[in-house]
Amino acid sequence: MYEAGIRGIYSDQEHVIVSYHGGIDGDTFVNNDLMERENSPRYPEFLKNYLKIYRHGQGWSNELIIPSKIKIILNIESADKPFYALRNDDFIGEEQDYLTFYKLELMRK
């Protein structure tokens, strides 16, 4: 009912990194009355954001869930370097007069 979509594609010499959201299936729409216009602001509650990494010669990683408090990843120069993301004030429920950035880093397990 709400299609999945790619939010960003980043690459370095060894990796391709894809940021995307998984969409919302029809059952979730029906069970939560999301077809009603007044419930459309609830979409972010049900959208799951993911990061997936392709490493040349090794294939795709597992899906990494991006926390809902992250609105958008600004850029990823390399899978081995820290990167920045913007806080999702709408999801947190706090409106600020300033922007909050998160500094993030991928850790290999």
N, CA, C and O atoms as CSV, one atom per row, in Angstrom:
chain,resi,resn,atom,element,x,y,z
A,1,MET,N,N,0.812,-1.193,0.000
A,1,MET,CA,C,0.000,0.000,0.000
A,1,MET,C,C,0.862,1.266,0.000
A,1,MET,O,O,0.461,2.293,-0.549
A,2,TYR,N,N,2.030,1.190,0.609
A,2,TYR,CA,C,2.977,2.303,0.556
A,2,TYR,C,C,4.286,1.674,0.118
A,2,TYR,O,O,4.894,0.905,0.862
A,3,GLU,N,N,4.712,2.000,-1.077
A,3,GLU,CA,C,5.841,1.305,-1.688
A,3,GLU,C,C,7.158,1.598,-0.994
A,3,GLU,O,O,7.390,2.688,-0.470
A,4,ALA,N,N,8.015,0.577,-1.011
A,4,ALA,CA,C,9.382,0.734,-0.515
A,4,ALA,C,C,10.127,1.678,-1.455
A,4,ALA,O,O,9.746,1.842,-2.614
A,5,GLY,N,N,11.185,2.292,-0.947
A,5,GLY,CA,C,11.942,3.208,-1.782
A,5,GLY,C,C,13.357,3.404,-1.289
A,5,GLY,O,O,13.642,3.272,-0.098
A,6,ILE,N,N,14.226,3.715,-2.204
A,6,ILE,CA,C,15.624,3.981,-1.872
A,6,ILE,C,C,15.748,5.439,-1.469
A,6,ILE,O,O,15.224,6.325,-2.143
A,7,ARG,N,N,16.448,5.686,-0.356
A,7,ARG,CA,C,16.647,7.045,0.142
A,7,ARG,C,C,18.024,7.581,-0.216
A,7,ARG,O,O,18.206,8.792,-0.341
A,8,GLY,N,N,18.992,6.692,-0.383
A,8,GLY,CA,C,20.330,7.150,-0.719
A,8,GLY,C,C,21.222,5.998,-1.147
A,8,GLY,O,O,21.065,4.874,-0.670
A,9,ILE,N,N,22.160,6.277,-2.046
A,9,ILE,CA,C,23.167,5.309,-2.471
A,9,ILE,C,C,24.522,5.981,-2.325
A,9,ILE,O,O,24.746,7.080,-2.833
A,10,TYR,N,N,25.416,5.305,-1.627
A,10,TYR,CA,C,26.744,5.848,-1.340
A,10,TYR,C,C,27.767,4.783,-1.734
A,10,TYR,O,O,27.465,3.590,-1.722
A,11,SER,N,N,28.966,5.218,-2.079
A,11,SER,CA,C,29.982,4.228,-2.433
A,11,SER,C,C,31.371,4.733,-2.087
A,11,SER,O,O,31.618,5.935,-1.991
A,12,ASP,N,N,32.269,3.773,-1.905
A,12,ASP,CA,C,33.695,4.051,-1.784
A,12,ASP,C,C,34.409,3.015,-2.655
A,12,ASP,O,O,33.769,2.370,-3.486
A,13,GLN,N,N,35.689,2.847,-2.484
A,13,GLN,CA,C,36.450,1.934,-3.344
A,13,GLN,C,C,36.010,0.475,-3.224
A,13,GLN,O,O,36.101,-0.276,-4.195
A,14,GLU,N,N,35.533,0.064,-2.045
A,14,GLU,CA,C,35.219,-1.343,-1.809
A,14,GLU,C,C,33.741,-1.636,-1.554
A,14,GLU,O,O,33.340,-2.800,-1.556
A,15,HIS,N,N,32.924,-0.604,-1.335
A,15,HIS,CA,C,31.549,-0.815,-0.902
A,15,HIS,C,C,30.541,-0.002,-1.709
A,15,HIS,O,O,30.857,1.054,-2.257
A,16,VAL,N,N,29.332,-0.523,-1.762
A,16,VAL,CA,C,28.163,0.240,-2.187
A,16,VAL,C,C,27.202,0.146,-1.000
A,16,VAL,O,O,26.881,-0.950,-0.541
A,17,ILE,N,N,26.748,1.288,-0.513
A,17,ILE,CA,C,25.881,1.345,0.662
A,17,ILE,C,C,24.542,1.923,0.233
A,17,ILE,O,O,24.484,2.988,-0.381
A,18,VAL,N,N,23.469,1.215,0.558
A,18,VAL,CA,C,22.130,1.627,0.162
A,18,VAL,C,C,21.294,1.875,1.411
A,18,VAL,O,O,21.230,1.029,2.303
A,19,SER,N,N,20.655,3.041,1.469
A,19,SER,CA,C,19.717,3.391,2.531
A,19,SER,C,C,18.322,3.365,1.914
A,19,SER,O,O,18.082,3.981,0.876
A,20,TYR,N,N,17.399,2.642,2.565
A,20,TYR,CA,C,16.049,2.521,2.000
A,20,TYR,C,C,15.015,2.304,3.095
A,20,TYR,O,O,15.354,1.983,4.234
A,21,HIS,N,N,13.741,2.486,2.730
A,21,HIS,CA,C,12.662,2.152,3.651
A,21,HIS,C,C,11.855,1.024,3.034
A,21,HIS,O,O,11.745,0.920,1.812
A,22,GLY,N,N,11.286,0.169,3.899
A,22,GLY,CA,C,10.650,-1.060,3.446
A,22,GLY,C,C,9.205,-0.943,3.024
A,22,GLY,O,O,8.621,-1.937,2.590
A,23,GLY,N,N,8.603,0.220,3.131
A,23,GLY,CA,C,7.211,0.372,2.739
A,23,GLY,C,C,6.261,-0.108,3.830
A,23,GLY,O,O,6.693,-0.501,4.914
A,24,ILE,N,N,4.971,-0.072,3.533
A,24,ILE,CA,C,3.933,-0.517,4.469
A,24,ILE,C,C,3.022,-1.472,3.709
A,24,ILE,O,O,2.484,-1.115,2.661
A,25,ASP,N,N,2.846,-2.679,4.229
A,25,ASP,CA,C,2.021,-3.666,3.536
A,25,ASP,C,C,0.527,-3.419,3.753
A,25,ASP,O,O,0.130,-2.651,4.629
A,26,GLY,N,N,-0.283,-4.084,2.940
A,26,GLY,CA,C,-1.727,-3.890,2.961
A,26,GLY,C,C,-2.377,-4.246,4.285
A,26,GLY,O,O,-3.289,-3.548,4.728
A,27,ASP,N,N,-1.920,-5.332,4.935
A,27,ASP,CA,C,-2.497,-5.728,6.225
A,27,ASP,C,C,-2.289,-4.650,7.280
A,27,ASP,O,O,-3.192,-4.370,8.069
A,28,THR,N,N,-1.117,-4.050,7.299
A,28,THR,CA,C,-0.834,-2.980,8.263
A,28,THR,C,C,-1.749,-1.790,8.004
A,28,THR,O,O,-2.241,-1.162,8.942
A,29,PHE,N,N,-1.977,-1.480,6.724
A,29,PHE,CA,C,-2.886,-0.384,6.372
A,29,PHE,C,C,-4.286,-0.635,6.925
A,29,PHE,O,O,-4.891,0.245,7.538
A,30,VAL,N,N,-4.792,-1.846,6.702
A,30,VAL,CA,C,-6.146,-2.189,7.133
A,30,VAL,C,C,-6.238,-2.217,8.661
A,30,VAL,O,O,-7.159,-1.639,9.238
A,31,ASN,N,N,-5.287,-2.887,9.315
A,31,ASN,CA,C,-5.331,-3.052,10.780
A,31,ASN,C,C,-5.215,-1.740,11.538
A,31,ASN,O,O,-5.661,-1.650,12.682
A,32,ASN,N,N,-4.620,-0.716,10.921
A,32,ASN,CA,C,-4.397,0.565,11.596
A,32,ASN,C,C,-5.159,1.718,10.963
A,32,ASN,O,O,-4.871,2.882,11.238
A,33,ASP,N,N,-6.126,1.399,10.118
A,33,ASP,CA,C,-6.965,2.406,9.453
A,33,ASP,C,C,-6.153,3.496,8.760
A,33,ASP,O,O,-6.503,4.675,8.820
A,34,LEU,N,N,-5.077,3.100,8.108
A,34,LEU,CA,C,-4.216,4.076,7.447
A,34,LEU,C,C,-4.797,4.588,6.132
A,34,LEU,O,O,-4.265,5.528,5.541
A,35,MET,N,N,-5.876,3.976,5.678
A,35,MET,CA,C,-6.542,4.468,4.471
A,35,MET,C,C,-7.287,5.773,4.747
A,35,MET,O,O,-7.568,6.541,3.826
A,36,GLU,N,N,-7.600,6.017,6.005
A,36,GLU,CA,C,-8.296,7.246,6.387
A,36,GLU,C,C,-7.325,8.425,6.332
A,36,GLU,O,O,-6.207,8.343,6.840
A,37,ARG,N,N,-7.751,9.492,5.727
A,37,ARG,CA,C,-6.910,10.670,5.540
A,37,ARG,C,C,-6.337,11.200,6.862
A,37,ARG,O,O,-5.180,11.618,6.909
A,38,GLU,N,N,-7.127,11.187,7.917
A,38,GLU,CA,C,-6.649,11.734,9.198
A,38,GLU,C,C,-5.546,10.872,9.825
A,38,GLU,O,O,-4.860,11.328,10.740
A,39,ASN,N,N,-5.366,9.630,9.345
A,39,ASN,CA,C,-4.324,8.755,9.884
A,39,ASN,C,C,-3.035,8.777,9.074
A,39,ASN,O,O,-2.066,8.120,9.455
A,40,SER,N,N,-2.997,9.508,7.977
A,40,SER,CA,C,-1.784,9.550,7.154
A,40,SER,C,C,-0.553,10.071,7.914
A,40,SER,O,O,0.559,9.653,7.592
A,41,PRO,N,N,-0.698,10.962,8.905
A,41,PRO,CA,C,0.499,11.354,9.667
A,41,PRO,C,C,1.111,10.203,10.477
A,41,PRO,O,O,2.218,10.341,10.999
A,42,ARG,N,N,0.412,9.081,10.587
A,42,ARG,CA,C,0.936,7.931,11.324
A,42,ARG,C,C,1.858,7.053,10.480
A,42,ARG,O,O,2.447,6.114,11.015
A,43,TYR,N,N,2.002,7.323,9.188
A,43,TYR,CA,C,2.848,6.499,8.321
A,43,TYR,C,C,4.247,6.277,8.899
A,43,TYR,O,O,4.726,5.142,8.883
A,44,PRO,N,N,4.925,7.316,9.411
A,44,PRO,CA,C,6.275,7.100,9.931
A,44,PRO,C,C,6.356,6.067,11.062
A,44,PRO,O,O,7.415,5.480,11.282
A,45,GLU,N,N,5.264,5.841,11.771
A,45,GLU,CA,C,5.259,4.827,12.824
A,45,GLU,C,C,5.494,3.430,12.250
A,45,GLU,O,O,6.025,2.558,12.937
A,46,PHE,N,N,5.104,3.220,11.003
A,46,PHE,CA,C,5.131,1.894,10.404
A,46,PHE,C,C,6.230,1.715,9.355
A,46,PHE,O,O,6.478,0.595,8.908
A,47,LEU,N,N,6.882,2.794,8.964
A,47,LEU,CA,C,7.978,2.693,7.997
A,47,LEU,C,C,9.255,2.292,8.723
A,47,LEU,O,O,9.651,2.925,9.701
A,48,LYS,N,N,9.882,1.254,8.241
A,48,LYS,CA,C,11.166,0.812,8.790
A,48,LYS,C,C,12.253,1.203,7.799
A,48,LYS,O,O,12.139,0.935,6.603
A,49,ASN,N,N,13.313,1.842,8.305
A,49,ASN,CA,C,14.422,2.270,7.463
A,49,ASN,C,C,15.598,1.319,7.656
A,49,ASN,O,O,15.873,0.862,8.765
A,50,TYR,N,N,16.282,1.033,6.556
A,50,TYR,CA,C,17.365,0.062,6.575
A,50,TYR,C,C,18.600,0.601,5.862
A,50,TYR,O,O,18.537,1.543,5.073
A,51,LEU,N,N,19.723,-0.037,6.174
A,51,LEU,CA,C,20.987,0.213,5.497
A,51,LEU,C,C,21.516,-1.164,5.120
A,51,LEU,O,O,21.491,-2.089,5.932
A,52,LYS,N,N,21.992,-1.297,3.894
A,52,LYS,CA,C,22.557,-2.561,3.448
A,52,LYS,C,C,23.844,-2.240,2.702
A,52,LYS,O,O,23.911,-1.263,1.955
A,53,ILE,N,N,24.855,-3.059,2.905
A,53,ILE,CA,C,26.182,-2.790,2.345
A,53,ILE,C,C,26.606,-3.932,1.431
A,53,ILE,O,O,26.536,-5.104,1.800
A,54,TYR,N,N,27.044,-3.568,0.239
A,54,TYR,CA,C,27.610,-4.544,-0.678
A,54,TYR,C,C,29.119,-4.364,-0.658
A,54,TYR,O,O,29.628,-3.283,-0.952
A,55,ARG,N,N,29.827,-5.423,-0.313
A,55,ARG,CA,C,31.292,-5.387,-0.315
A,55,ARG,C,C,31.765,-6.205,-1.512
A,55,ARG,O,O,31.428,-7.382,-1.645
A,56,HIS,N,N,32.547,-5.573,-2.378
A,56,HIS,CA,C,33.030,-6.226,-3.584
A,56,HIS,C,C,33.747,-7.521,-3.222
A,56,HIS,O,O,34.637,-7.533,-2.372
A,57,GLY,N,N,33.354,-8.598,-3.868
A,57,GLY,CA,C,33.964,-9.899,-3.631
A,57,GLY,C,C,33.322,-10.694,-2.503
A,57,GLY,O,O,33.596,-11.887,-2.370
A,58,GLN,N,N,32.470,-10.064,-1.681
A,58,GLN,CA,C,31.851,-10.774,-0.560
A,58,GLN,C,C,30.331,-10.755,-0.603
A,58,GLN,O,O,29.696,-11.589,0.043
A,59,GLY,N,N,29.734,-9.839,-1.335
A,59,GLY,CA,C,28.278,-9.786,-1.453
A,59,GLY,C,C,27.638,-8.825,-0.456
A,59,GLY,O,O,28.301,-7.961,0.118
A,60,TRP,N,N,26.320,-9.002,-0.264
A,60,TRP,CA,C,25.517,-8.091,0.556
A,60,TRP,C,C,25.573,-8.458,2.030
A,60,TRP,O,O,25.646,-9.634,2.388
A,61,SER,N,N,25.539,-7.454,2.866
A,61,SER,CA,C,25.450,-7.635,4.310
A,61,SER,C,C,24.002,-7.918,4.698
A,61,SER,O,O,23.105,-7.869,3.856
A,62,ASN,N,N,23.783,-8.210,5.959
A,62,ASN,CA,C,22.422,-8.270,6.487
A,62,ASN,C,C,21.860,-6.857,6.514
A,62,ASN,O,O,22.603,-5.881,6.421
A,63,GLU,N,N,20.535,-6.757,6.642
A,63,GLU,CA,C,19.916,-5.441,6.783
A,63,GLU,C,C,20.255,-4.864,8.152
A,63,GLU,O,O,20.146,-5.544,9.172
A,64,LEU,N,N,20.660,-3.619,8.156
A,64,LEU,CA,C,20.880,-2.892,9.399
A,64,LEU,C,C,19.701,-1.956,9.582
A,64,LEU,O,O,19.414,-1.145,8.701
A,65,ILE,N,N,19.018,-2.053,10.701
A,65,ILE,CA,C,17.865,-1.187,10.941
A,65,ILE,C,C,18.349,0.186,11.377
A,65,ILE,O,O,19.144,0.307,12.309
A,66,ILE,N,N,17.870,1.210,10.705
A,66,ILE,CA,C,18.173,2.587,11.078
A,66,ILE,C,C,17.121,3.004,12.095
A,66,ILE,O,O,15.928,2.901,11.809
A,67,PRO,N,N,17.520,3.471,13.271
A,67,PRO,CA,C,16.528,3.870,14.287
A,67,PRO,C,C,15.579,4.944,13.763
A,67,PRO,O,O,15.962,5.787,12.952
A,68,SER,N,N,14.346,4.901,14.236
A,68,SER,CA,C,13.321,5.850,13.783
A,68,SER,C,C,13.653,7.292,14.137
A,68,SER,O,O,13.105,8.214,13.532
A,69,LYS,N,N,14.539,7.506,15.105
A,69,LYS,CA,C,14.898,8.872,15.465
A,69,LYS,C,C,15.837,9.515,14.450
A,69,LYS,O,O,16.170,10.694,14.575
A,70,ILE,N,N,16.272,8.746,13.438
A,70,ILE,CA,C,17.099,9.272,12.346
A,70,ILE,C,C,16.178,9.648,11.196
A,70,ILE,O,O,15.434,8.806,10.692
A,71,LYS,N,N,16.226,10.909,10.779
A,71,LYS,CA,C,15.387,11.358,9.659
A,71,LYS,C,C,16.038,11.024,8.328
A,71,LYS,O,O,15.409,10.429,7.453
A,72,ILE,N,N,17.298,11.407,8.175
A,72,ILE,CA,C,17.991,11.194,6.903
A,72,ILE,C,C,19.494,11.124,7.152
A,72,ILE,O,O,20.038,11.839,7.993
A,73,ILE,N,N,20.139,10.256,6.408
A,73,ILE,CA,C,21.598,10.178,6.433
A,73,ILE,C,C,22.096,11.194,5.414
A,73,ILE,O,O,21.654,11.204,4.265
A,74,LEU,N,N,23.007,12.037,5.841
A,74,LEU,CA,C,23.441,13.127,4.962
A,74,LEU,C,C,24.439,12.675,3.902
A,74,LEU,O,O,24.338,13.086,2.746
A,75,ASN,N,N,25.400,11.834,4.279
A,75,ASN,CA,C,26.369,11.332,3.323
A,75,ASN,C,C,27.200,10.262,4.011
A,75,ASN,O,O,27.419,10.314,5.222
A,76,ILE,N,N,27.655,9.305,3.241
A,76,ILE,CA,C,28.598,8.303,3.739
A,76,ILE,C,C,29.753,8.283,2.756
A,76,ILE,O,O,29.600,7.831,1.621
A,77,GLU,N,N,30.911,8.771,3.185
A,77,GLU,CA,C,32.094,8.789,2.325
A,77,GLU,C,C,32.713,7.409,2.202
A,77,GLU,O,O,33.212,7.025,1.145
A,78,SER,N,N,32.670,6.662,3.315
A,78,SER,CA,C,33.286,5.347,3.361
A,78,SER,C,C,32.616,4.538,4.459
A,78,SER,O,O,32.170,5.089,5.465
A,79,ALA,N,N,32.550,3.228,4.260
A,79,ALA,CA,C,31.972,2.356,5.284
A,79,ALA,C,C,32.849,2.311,6.531
A,79,ALA,O,O,32.401,1.881,7.594
A,80,ASP,N,N,34.079,2.749,6.402
A,80,ASP,CA,C,35.030,2.700,7.515
A,80,ASP,C,C,35.177,4.025,8.251
A,80,ASP,O,O,35.948,4.112,9.206
A,81,LYS,N,N,34.452,5.061,7.825
A,81,LYS,CA,C,34.568,6.390,8.452
A,81,LYS,C,C,33.242,6.795,9.078
A,81,LYS,O,O,32.186,6.346,8.632
A,82,PRO,N,N,33.282,7.648,10.117
A,82,PRO,CA,C,32.030,8.175,10.685
A,82,PRO,C,C,31.275,9.018,9.652
A,82,PRO,O,O,31.871,9.561,8.721
A,83,PHE,N,N,29.965,9.114,9.832
A,83,PHE,CA,C,29.131,9.923,8.951
A,83,PHE,C,C,28.057,10.598,9.797
A,83,PHE,O,O,27.914,10.302,10.983
A,84,TYR,N,N,27.303,11.503,9.181
A,84,TYR,CA,C,26.321,12.299,9.925
A,84,TYR,C,C,24.901,12.039,9.445
A,84,TYR,O,O,24.664,11.712,8.282
A,85,ALA,N,N,23.966,12.195,10.373
A,85,ALA,CA,C,22.537,12.046,10.070
A,85,ALA,C,C,21.771,13.125,10.822
A,85,ALA,O,O,22.235,13.632,11.843
A,86,LEU,N,N,20.611,13.466,10.315
A,86,LEU,CA,C,19.757,14.488,10.912
A,86,LEU,C,C,18.692,13.817,11.778
A,86,LEU,O,O,18.111,12.807,11.379
A,87,ARG,N,N,18.437,14.371,12.950
A,87,ARG,CA,C,17.435,13.828,13.860
A,87,ARG,C,C,16.034,14.047,13.307
A,87,ARG,O,O,15.758,15.071,12.683
A,88,ASN,N,N,15.154,13.082,13.539
A,88,ASN,CA,C,13.766,13.151,13.112
A,88,ASN,C,C,12.929,13.741,14.243
A,88,ASN,O,O,12.397,12.994,15.065
A,89,ASP,N,N,12.803,15.058,14.299
A,89,ASP,CA,C,12.049,15.729,15.361
A,89,ASP,C,C,10.579,15.333,15.365
A,89,ASP,O,O,9.961,15.268,16.428
A,90,ASP,N,N,10.003,15.064,14.182
A,90,ASP,CA,C,8.596,14.664,14.109
A,90,ASP,C,C,8.360,13.351,14.841
A,90,ASP,O,O,7.375,13.213,15.566
A,91,PHE,N,N,9.255,12.387,14.657
A,91,PHE,CA,C,9.086,11.098,15.309
A,91,PHE,C,C,9.292,11.203,16.820
A,91,PHE,O,O,8.564,10.582,17.594
A,92,ILE,N,N,10.268,11.978,17.228
A,92,ILE,CA,C,10.566,12.132,18.655
A,92,ILE,C,C,9.475,12.934,19.348
A,92,ILE,O,O,9.245,12.778,20.547
A,93,GLY,N,N,8.801,13.797,18.585
A,93,GLY,CA,C,7.716,14.590,19.164
A,93,GLY,C,C,8.195,15.882,19.790
A,93,GLY,O,O,7.478,16.495,20.582
A,94,GLU,N,N,9.394,16.300,19.443
A,94,GLU,CA,C,9.951,17.557,19.955
A,94,GLU,C,C,10.257,18.472,18.790
A,94,GLU,O,O,10.992,18.097,17.876
A,95,GLU,N,N,9.708,19.653,18.817
A,95,GLU,CA,C,10.041,20.635,17.791
A,95,GLU,C,C,11.039,21.608,18.400
A,95,GLU,O,O,10.789,22.198,19.451
A,96,GLN,N,N,12.154,21.764,17.736
A,96,GLN,CA,C,13.228,22.613,18.245
A,96,GLN,C,C,13.445,23.794,17.295
A,96,GLN,O,O,13.022,23.764,16.139
A,97,ASP,N,N,14.102,24.817,17.797
A,97,ASP,CA,C,14.478,25.960,16.975
A,97,ASP,C,C,15.844,25.748,16.332
A,97,ASP,O,O,16.399,26.660,15.719
A,98,TYR,N,N,16.375,24.553,16.475
A,98,TYR,CA,C,17.694,24.232,15.932
A,98,TYR,C,C,17.668,22.795,15.411
A,98,TYR,O,O,16.756,22.028,15.718
A,99,LEU,N,N,18.667,22.450,14.630
A,99,LEU,CA,C,18.787,21.106,14.085
A,99,LEU,C,C,19.724,20.281,14.964
A,99,LEU,O,O,20.689,20.805,15.521
A,100,THR,N,N,19.433,19.007,15.081
A,100,THR,CA,C,20.308,18.105,15.824
A,100,THR,C,C,20.876,17.087,14.847
A,100,THR,O,O,20.132,16.430,14.119
A,101,PHE,N,N,22.190,16.961,14.835
A,101,PHE,CA,C,22.883,16.010,13.986
A,101,PHE,C,C,23.451,14.900,14.852
A,101,PHE,O,O,23.880,15.134,15.981
A,102,TYR,N,N,23.448,13.695,14.314
A,102,TYR,CA,C,24.079,12.560,14.973
A,102,TYR,C,C,25.337,12.196,14.178
A,102,TYR,O,O,25.335,12.198,12.947
A,103,LYS,N,N,26.391,11.890,14.901
A,103,LYS,CA,C,27.587,11.354,14.274
A,103,LYS,C,C,27.542,9.848,14.490
A,103,LYS,O,O,27.514,9.370,15.624
A,104,LEU,N,N,27.535,9.110,13.386
A,104,LEU,CA,C,27.379,7.659,13.430
A,104,LEU,C,C,28.583,6.957,12.826
A,104,LEU,O,O,29.314,7.537,12.024
A,105,GLU,N,N,28.783,5.711,13.215
A,105,GLU,CA,C,29.858,4.913,12.644
A,105,GLU,C,C,29.403,3.465,12.584
A,105,GLU,O,O,28.812,2.950,13.533
A,106,LEU,N,N,29.680,2.817,11.471
A,106,LEU,CA,C,29.343,1.406,11.302
A,106,LEU,C,C,30.407,0.557,11.978
A,106,LEU,O,O,31.603,0.788,11.799
A,107,MET,N,N,29.968,-0.423,12.752
A,107,MET,CA,C,30.891,-1.324,13.432
A,107,MET,C,C,30.676,-2.735,12.879
A,107,MET,O,O,29.543,-3.209,12.791
A,108,ARG,N,N,31.741,-3.381,12.519
A,108,ARG,CA,C,31.662,-4.736,11.987
A,108,ARG,C,C,31.560,-5.730,13.140
A,108,ARG,O,O,32.277,-5.616,14.133
A,109,LYS,N,N,30.664,-6.702,13.000
A,109,LYS,CA,C,30.511,-7.746,14.028
A,109,LYS,C,C,31.125,-9.038,13.557
A,109,LYS,O,O,31.097,-10.034,14.279
